[in-house]
Amino acid sequence: MAAMPAASPAAPATRSVLYLYRDGRDTLYRLHGTVEPWTIGTMVSSGCIRLLNQDILDLYRRVPVGSRVVVLGSNAGTAV
């Protein structure tokens, strides 16, 4: 999978979202920050991977578009 930044960096709500694509197609997975840190690691929404806001902002700045992303399922041996 490859990371792609949000389409609208001017919009605060989407500024720190990374969309994940595979072979040019949207996987519907997203990496994003949350103001509810107690929800990190829980199944709150379908396809979203939540991080602390400061962590996704840091990741967003450092990871180039097209970077390889590996998403592991709850069973660490299963890659999605």
Residue pairs with C-beta under 8 A, 6 or more apart in sequence:
1 20
1 21
1 22
1 27
1 29
1 68
1 69
1 70
1 71
2 20
2 21
2 22
2 65
2 66
2 67
2 68
2 69
3 18
3 19
3 20
3 31
3 63
3 65
3 66
3 67
3 69
4 18
4 19
4 20
4 21
4 65
4 66
5 17
5 18
5 19
5 60
5 65
6 14
6 15
6 16
6 17
6 18
6 19
7 14
8 14
8 15
9 15
15 60
16 32
16 33
16 53
16 56
16 57
16 60
17 30
17 31
17 32
17 56
18 30
18 31
18 32
18 56
18 59
18 60
18 63
18 69
19 26
19 29
19 30
20 26
20 27
20 29
20 30
20 31
20 69
20 71
21 27
27 47
28 46
28 47
29 47
29 48
29 49
29 71
29 80
30 47
30 48
30 49
31 48
31 49
31 51
31 56
31 59
31 69
32 48
32 49
32 50
32 51
32 56
33 50
33 51
33 52
33 53
33 54
33 55
33 56
33 57
34 40
34 50
34 51
34 52
34 53
35 53
37 52
39 50
40 50
40 51
40 52
41 50
44 50
49 71
51 59
70 79
71 79
71 80
72 78
72 79
72 80
73 79
73 80
